[in-house]
Amino acid sequence: MEKFIVSARKYRPQLFNTVVGQSHITTTLKNAIKNDQLAHAFLFCGPRGVGKTTCARILAKTINCEDRTADGEACNKCNSCVSFNEGTSMNIHELDAASNNSVDDIRALVEQVRFAPQAGRYKVYIIDEVHMLSASAFNAFLKTLEEPPSYAIFILATTEKHKILPTILSRCQIFDFKRITNNDTVEHLQEICEKEEVTADKAALQVIAQKSEGCMRDALSIMDKIVSFTGGELNYANTLEHLNILDADYYFKVLECMLQQDLAGAMLLYDDINRKGFEGDMVLNGMAEFIRNLLVCKDERAAALLEAVENHKSRYLEKAKEVSAAVLISALNILTETEISFKAARNKRLHVEMALIKLCYLQQAMQLTTADDGVSKKKIVETTRPVGFRQLRMLEHKPKAIAPAVTPVKETLPAPTNTMVAREPEARLTITETKPQPPARQPVATPQPASATKPLGGGSKLSALEKIRNQYKNAEENKRENKPLHMETLQAAWNEFAQILKDEKNAAGQNFEMSELVITGPDSFYAKAGNTIQYRFIESNSRRATEFLKEKLDNAKIEFIITKIENQEILVGGDAPLSSSEQFIKMVEMYPVIKELKDKLKLDLDY
């Protein structure tokens, strides 16, 4: 039985012309050989499996060939080429730097460089994975690499160029190998299948090329496995099954459910995928790649970037026309965030199902709008607006002149004003506390909403809705006949409101009963408070009291002003202010509840 050789070794290129996907490098090397302009050190860098070591071996064989062809290729017939192909050439030395990375290994290599070749023109030293050398080994190699003998050529190969010292890079001629394209990989696999008499679908080879990610060695290894698995037949279904890849048909079905907002269909479809053994992160990654392909197909110029088998390209182009870019971008964002947080999720299945729920209702929740500063997303919900607070204008109260015998005393209060309509939260007003005569009624503006004085958006015009409301309100007030105030009905309504507050266990009820009312006009009156506490209680409930009185007395223009009248004797006498204990005694006399509260809470007076 003949020993089996994997395709990666059996079909390894032996000439520059057979190297796949690196024509920019092979052409340069052939021209350098023909013109006899070879450098003494080369650095081949690039991804794995793209032909770095293969090109190094072809270069070593070609420069020692005794009868090169006209285009600079080795003849494969002379003694040097035959010995090289059989692995018996003494002019080629390969060193694996991954396992021989010490200073002693480099010193041994430098000792070998001293000996000239017995046959042939050059001695070639190929150092693979050179980035694995230690810093000391690199330094020991510097001098020899800079000025080697005329017959010595060094070829360094690496996949991680950034790990090599700059002093090494400056002494080498650098060649960057690129990834092999999918088309080049498919063509090379087709040639090998024809030589091996293997039946292969082009769609299957395209899937293998995508899975290999530009690495020819991986593509050949995958093909060998699938051929062994299928018994010499390479088709699309077997390839997907062996590589554990989800068919694109499933992604098209998920997209259809997403567009139709068919959540049940999407959940059942994912259940079918889960039963086949596909992990959630694989499904998320595949769906994200699928959405990316659709987004690429939105523009004909970018359709060349589509990474899919030829059988599905037409479906991608058709489906891309049905889906808006807004949905695709939002879906791609959801899938990316879900995939990032997939590892941290405890319930993996629920995590993926949450992403499907978002995708199914994506069109209903999001839309893409083009603003002046670019593209932005917003929810399709009613625009949130700030609450319109009523801005009330302060009432100016000018009491009449006081008799000369009474000396007015000014008292500074921290917050309250002597009006019932509004109070500035931070203002501190100085109020002259006297016993004024009831002034003549002055017209007071009815409180207007904030939008009536200044719109929320900062403009100077009212909204149409606010205008209609104001017109309707003014019309109703003008039609309605306001009954003038009478002391009996006013006092009864005032006491009724005080009783309502008492029923609610509101301490302001008692203060309302203790206040004194004085009518100053058909629509206005004074509410006199005996002290600051009573003043504040009445003021805090003034708006509610006004609404109650308007409705009870059938007068929409009722307004009242709160005034605080101190004891005349204290004001005139000008006695010294009360101490803390005296103030507490006074408070207890007026409100016995304070004494009970102090005893229950076991409080002490701060003297």
Secondary structure, 3 states (H helix, E strand, C coil): CCCCCCHHHHCCCCCHHHCCCCHHHHHHHHHHHHCCCCCCEEEEECCCCCCHHHHHHHHHHHHCCCCCCCCCCCCCCCHHHHHHHHCCCCCEEEEECCCCCCHHHHHHHHHHHCCCCCCCCCEEEEEECHHHCCHHHHHHHHHHHHCCCCCEEEEEEECCHHHCCHHHHCCCEEEECCCCCHHHHHHHHHHHHHHHCCEECHHHHHHHHHHHCCCHHHHHHHHHHHHHHHCCEECHHHHHHHHCCCCHHHHHHHHHHHHHCCHHHHHHHHHHHHHCCCCHHHHHHHHHHHHHHHHHHCCHHHHHHCCCCHHHHHHHHHHHHHCCHHHHHHHHHHHHHHHHCCCCCCCHHHHHHHHHHHHHCHHHHEEEEEECCEEEEEECCCCCCCCCCEECCCCCCCCCCCCCCCCCEEEECCCCCCCCCCCCCCCCCEEEECCCCCCCCCCCCCCEEHHHHCCCCCCCCCCHHHHHHHHHHHHHHHHCCCCCCCHHHHHHHHHHHHHHHHHCCCCHHHHHHHCEEEECCCCEEEEEECCHHHHHHHHHCHHHHHHHHHHHHCCCCCEEEEEECCCHHHHHHCCCCCCHHHHHHHHHHHCCHHHHHHHHHCCCCCC
